[in-house]
């Protein structure tokens, strides 16, 4: 098994256990959500992706986001501590950095 594949599987399992412990999901649902999160992150590194997540107020938001270096502005370092429960992304519509709770991701679409 390649090192890249092992790293991806490790990331999925760590995220799934985080969902079980913090959000009270069963392991099957946690693994599904973890895989969706890991795949979305990989696709966002390649370009702009359409995805949906549940906002904290309960409404569903449709977003177009990316993590591709050639599509995002240069960032300065920050003294802020990273939060493992959030996925940060660059919103292509609002041209701002945004975030959502990883446990609230619903789905993504490669075609839009």
VODO-78192 format. One record per residue: residue in three letters; x, y, z negated of N, C-alpha, C in turn. Coordinates in Angstrom, 2 decimals. Layout:
<recs>
{rec Ala {X Y Z} {X Y Z} {X Y Z}}
...
</recs>
This chain:
<recs>
{rec Unk {0.85 -1.17 0.00} {0.00 0.00 0.00} {0.90 1.24 0.00}}
{rec Unk {0.59 2.20 0.85} {1.41 3.40 0.96} {1.27 4.28 -0.28}}
{rec Unk {2.28 5.10 -0.49} {2.27 6.00 -1.65} {1.14 7.02 -1.54}}
{rec Unk {0.86 7.48 -0.32} {-0.22 8.46 -0.12} {-1.57 7.85 -0.49}}
{rec Unk {-1.78 6.61 -0.09} {-3.05 5.94 -0.40} {-3.18 5.71 -1.91}}
{rec Unk {-2.08 5.31 -2.56} {-2.11 5.11 -4.01} {-2.43 6.42 -4.74}}
{rec Unk {-1.85 7.51 -4.26} {-2.11 8.81 -4.88} {-3.58 9.20 -4.73}}
{rec Unk {-4.16 8.93 -3.55} {-5.56 9.27 -3.32} {-6.47 8.42 -4.21}}
{rec Unk {-6.17 7.13 -4.32} {-6.97 6.25 -5.18} {-6.85 6.67 -6.65}}
{rec Unk {-5.66 7.06 -7.05} {-5.45 7.53 -8.41} {-6.25 8.80 -8.68}}
{rec Unk {-6.26 9.72 -7.71} {-7.03 10.96 -7.84} {-8.53 10.66 -7.96}}
{rec Unk {-9.01 9.71 -7.16} {-10.42 9.33 -7.20} {-10.79 8.76 -8.57}}
{rec Unk {-9.98 7.85 -9.08} {-10.29 7.23 -10.37} {-10.23 8.24 -11.52}}
{rec Unk {-9.23 9.12 -11.51} {-9.14 10.14 -12.56} {-10.36 11.07 -12.54}}
{rec Unk {-10.76 11.46 -11.34} {-11.93 12.32 -11.20} {-13.21 11.59 -11.62}}
{rec Unk {-13.33 10.32 -11.25} {-14.51 9.54 -11.63} {-14.61 9.41 -13.16}}
{rec Unk {-13.50 9.12 -13.82} {-13.54 9.02 -15.28} {-13.88 10.36 -15.92}}
{rec Unk {-13.42 11.44 -15.30} {-13.76 12.78 -15.80} {-15.28 12.99 -15.72}}
{rec Unk {-15.90 12.56 -14.62} {-17.35 12.69 -14.47} {-18.09 11.83 -15.49}}
{rec Unk {-17.57 10.64 -15.77} {-18.20 9.75 -16.76} {-18.14 10.39 -18.15}}
{rec Unk {-16.97 10.89 -18.52} {-16.78 11.43 -19.87} {-17.48 12.77 -20.07}}
{rec Unk {-17.34 13.67 -19.11} {-17.83 15.04 -19.30} {-19.28 15.24 -18.86}}
{rec Unk {-19.72 14.47 -17.87} {-21.05 14.70 -17.31} {-22.03 13.57 -17.59}}
{rec Unk {-21.57 12.50 -18.22} {-22.45 11.40 -18.59} {-22.95 10.56 -17.42}}
{rec Unk {-22.24 10.59 -16.30} {-22.64 9.78 -15.15} {-22.23 8.33 -15.36}}
{rec Unk {-22.94 7.39 -14.72} {-22.46 6.01 -14.76} {-21.30 5.89 -13.77}}
{rec Unk {-20.54 4.83 -13.86} {-19.31 4.71 -13.07} {-19.60 4.67 -11.57}}
{rec Unk {-20.68 4.04 -11.15} {-21.00 3.95 -9.72} {-21.25 5.34 -9.14}}
{rec Unk {-22.07 6.13 -9.81} {-22.37 7.49 -9.34} {-21.12 8.37 -9.42}}
{rec Unk {-20.33 8.18 -10.47} {-19.10 8.96 -10.63} {-18.11 8.68 -9.50}}
{rec Unk {-17.99 7.42 -9.11} {-17.08 7.07 -8.01} {-17.56 7.65 -6.68}}
{rec Unk {-18.87 7.63 -6.44} {-19.42 8.23 -5.21} {-19.08 9.71 -5.14}}
{rec Unk {-19.32 10.41 -6.24} {-19.05 11.86 -6.27} {-17.56 12.14 -6.17}}
{rec Unk {-16.75 11.31 -6.80} {-15.30 11.51 -6.74} {-14.79 11.35 -5.30}}
{rec Unk {-15.27 10.33 -4.59} {-14.86 10.13 -3.20} {-15.28 11.31 -2.33}}
{rec Unk {-16.49 11.81 -2.52} {-16.96 12.96 -1.74} {-16.06 14.16 -2.00}}
{rec Unk {-15.68 14.39 -3.25} {-14.81 15.51 -3.60} {-13.43 15.38 -2.97}}
{rec Unk {-12.85 14.20 -3.04} {-11.50 13.99 -2.50} {-11.51 14.13 -0.98}}
{rec Unk {-12.53 13.59 -0.33} {-12.62 13.71 1.13} {-12.84 15.16 1.54}}
{rec Unk {-13.71 15.87 0.83} {-13.96 17.28 1.15} {-12.67 18.09 1.04}}
{rec Unk {-11.92 17.87 -0.03} {-10.67 18.60 -0.23} {-9.70 18.34 0.93}}
{rec Unk {-9.62 17.09 1.38} {-8.75 16.75 2.51} {-9.19 17.43 3.79}}
{rec Unk {-10.49 17.43 4.06} {-11.00 18.08 5.27} {-10.83 19.60 5.21}}
{rec Unk {-11.00 20.19 4.01} {-10.83 21.64 3.89} {-9.39 22.06 4.12}}
{rec Unk {-8.43 21.17 3.90} {-7.03 21.49 4.17} {-6.76 21.56 5.67}}
{rec Unk {-7.67 20.99 6.48} {-7.49 20.98 7.94} {-8.27 22.09 8.64}}
{rec Unk {-9.33 22.62 8.01} {-10.13 23.64 8.67} {-11.34 24.02 7.84}}
{rec Unk {-12.29 24.69 8.50} {-13.50 25.15 7.82} {-14.54 24.03 7.81}}
{rec Unk {-15.09 23.76 6.64} {-16.06 22.67 6.45} {-17.33 23.23 5.82}}
{rec Unk {-18.47 22.72 6.28} {-19.76 23.08 5.71} {-20.08 22.09 4.59}}
{rec Unk {-20.47 22.60 3.42} {-20.82 21.72 2.31} {-21.89 22.38 1.45}}
{rec Unk {-22.52 21.56 0.62} {-23.58 22.00 -0.28} {-23.24 21.60 -1.70}}
{rec Unk {-23.56 22.48 -2.64} {-23.39 22.17 -4.06} {-24.49 22.85 -4.86}}
{rec Unk {-24.70 22.34 -6.06} {-25.69 22.92 -6.97} {-25.01 23.99 -7.81}}
{rec Unk {-25.56 25.18 -7.79} {-25.02 26.27 -8.60} {-25.40 26.06 -10.06}}
{rec Unk {-24.77 26.79 -10.95} {-25.03 26.66 -12.38} {-26.48 26.98 -12.71}}
{rec Unk {-27.10 27.89 -11.94} {-28.51 28.25 -12.20} {-29.49 27.21 -11.64}}
{rec Unk {-28.99 26.16 -10.98} {-29.84 25.09 -10.47} {-30.18 25.19 -9.00}}
{rec Unk {-29.89 26.32 -8.37} {-30.17 26.47 -6.94} {-29.09 25.77 -6.12}}
{rec Unk {-29.44 25.42 -4.89} {-28.49 24.75 -4.00} {-27.88 25.78 -3.06}}
{rec Unk {-26.57 25.76 -2.94} {-25.86 26.71 -2.09} {-25.20 25.99 -0.94}}
{rec Unk {-25.38 26.53 0.25} {-24.69 26.04 1.44} {-23.48 26.94 1.64}}
{rec Unk {-22.31 26.37 1.81} {-21.09 27.17 1.94} {-20.23 26.65 3.08}}
{rec Unk {-19.44 27.55 3.63} {-18.44 27.22 4.64} {-17.10 27.59 4.02}}
{rec Unk {-16.30 26.59 3.71} {-15.06 26.85 3.00} {-13.86 26.16 3.62}}
{rec Unk {-12.68 26.63 3.22} {-11.44 26.06 3.72} {-10.34 26.18 2.68}}
{rec Unk {-9.34 25.35 2.84} {-8.10 25.43 2.07} {-6.90 25.48 3.02}}
{rec Unk {-7.17 25.58 4.33} {-6.10 25.60 5.33} {-5.27 26.87 5.18}}
{rec Unk {-3.96 26.72 5.10} {-3.06 27.86 4.90} {-3.19 28.92 5.98}}
{rec Unk {-3.41 28.49 7.22} {-3.47 29.44 8.32} {-4.79 30.22 8.36}}
{rec Unk {-5.78 29.84 7.55} {-7.07 30.52 7.52} {-7.31 31.32 6.24}}
{rec Unk {-6.42 31.19 5.27} {-6.60 31.86 3.99} {-5.58 32.98 3.83}}
{rec Unk {-5.93 34.02 3.08} {-4.97 35.11 2.85} {-3.87 34.67 1.88}}
{rec Unk {-2.77 35.39 1.93} {-1.65 35.13 1.02} {-2.12 35.38 -0.41}}
{rec Unk {-1.76 34.52 -1.32} {-2.17 34.69 -2.72} {-0.97 34.99 -3.59}}
{rec Unk {-1.21 35.78 -4.63} {-0.18 36.08 -5.61} {-0.35 35.11 -6.77}}
{rec Unk {0.71 34.87 -7.47} {0.62 34.01 -8.65} {-0.26 34.65 -9.71}}
{rec Unk {-0.82 33.82 -10.55} {-1.68 34.33 -11.61} {-1.32 33.63 -12.92}}
{rec Unk {-1.58 34.30 -14.00} {-1.29 33.71 -15.31} {-2.46 32.86 -15.80}}
{rec Unk {-3.48 32.75 -14.98} {-4.67 32.00 -15.34} {-4.39 30.49 -15.30}}
{rec Unk {-4.88 29.79 -16.31} {-4.71 28.34 -16.37} {-5.68 27.67 -15.39}}
{rec Unk {-5.23 26.63 -14.70} {-6.10 25.94 -13.75} {-7.15 25.12 -14.50}}
{rec Unk {-8.31 24.99 -13.89} {-9.42 24.25 -14.47} {-9.67 23.02 -13.60}}
{rec Unk {-9.45 21.83 -14.14} {-9.58 20.59 -13.38} {-11.02 20.27 -12.98}}
{rec Unk {-11.99 20.89 -13.62} {-13.39 20.59 -13.32} {-13.92 21.43 -12.16}}
{rec Unk {-13.15 22.41 -11.70} {-13.58 23.29 -10.61} {-12.81 23.02 -9.33}}
{rec Unk {-13.49 23.17 -8.20} {-12.86 23.13 -6.88} {-12.83 24.56 -6.36}}
{rec Unk {-11.65 25.08 -6.14} {-11.49 26.42 -5.60} {-11.43 26.30 -4.08}}
{rec Unk {-12.06 27.24 -3.38} {-12.03 27.25 -1.92} {-12.12 28.68 -1.42}}
{rec Unk {-11.71 28.90 -0.17} {-11.84 30.21 0.44} {-13.13 30.22 1.25}}
{rec Unk {-14.07 31.08 0.89} {-15.37 31.17 1.55} {-15.20 31.91 2.87}}
{rec Unk {-15.45 31.22 3.98} {-15.25 31.79 5.31} {-16.29 32.85 5.64}}
{rec Unk {-17.46 32.80 5.02} {-18.50 33.79 5.29} {-18.28 35.08 4.49}}
{rec Unk {-17.93 34.94 3.24} {-17.77 36.10 2.36} {-16.34 36.61 2.32}}
{rec Unk {-15.40 35.84 2.90} {-13.97 36.20 2.92} {-13.44 36.46 1.51}}
{rec Unk {-13.78 35.57 0.60} {-13.33 35.65 -0.79} {-13.05 34.25 -1.32}}
{rec Unk {-12.22 34.19 -2.35} {-11.99 32.93 -3.04} {-13.18 32.66 -3.94}}
{rec Unk {-13.69 31.44 -3.91} {-14.84 31.02 -4.71} {-14.53 29.68 -5.35}}
{rec Unk {-15.43 29.21 -6.22} {-15.25 27.90 -6.84} {-16.62 27.31 -7.18}}
{rec Unk {-16.63 26.00 -7.36} {-17.83 25.30 -7.82} {-17.39 24.14 -8.69}}
{rec Unk {-18.32 23.65 -9.51} {-18.02 22.50 -10.35} {-17.99 21.25 -9.48}}
{rec Unk {-16.93 20.48 -9.59} {-16.78 19.28 -8.76} {-17.94 18.31 -8.95}}
{rec Unk {-18.47 18.24 -10.15} {-19.58 17.32 -10.42} {-20.86 17.76 -9.72}}
{rec Unk {-20.93 19.01 -9.27} {-22.14 19.54 -8.63} {-22.11 19.47 -7.11}}
{rec Unk {-21.06 18.92 -6.53} {-20.99 18.79 -5.07} {-22.04 17.78 -4.61}}
{rec Unk {-22.82 18.16 -3.59} {-23.87 17.28 -3.08} {-23.40 16.52 -1.86}}
{rec Unk {-22.98 17.24 -0.82} {-22.50 16.59 0.40} {-21.74 17.60 1.24}}
{rec Unk {-21.13 17.10 2.32} {-20.44 17.96 3.27} {-20.77 17.49 4.68}}
{rec Unk {-20.52 18.35 5.64} {-20.78 18.02 7.04} {-19.58 18.46 7.88}}
{rec Unk {-19.14 17.57 8.76} {-18.01 17.90 9.63} {-18.45 18.68 10.86}}
{rec Unk {-19.72 18.61 11.21} {-20.22 19.34 12.37} {-21.23 20.38 11.93}}
{rec Unk {-21.09 21.57 12.48} {-22.05 22.63 12.14} {-22.28 23.55 13.29}}
</recs>
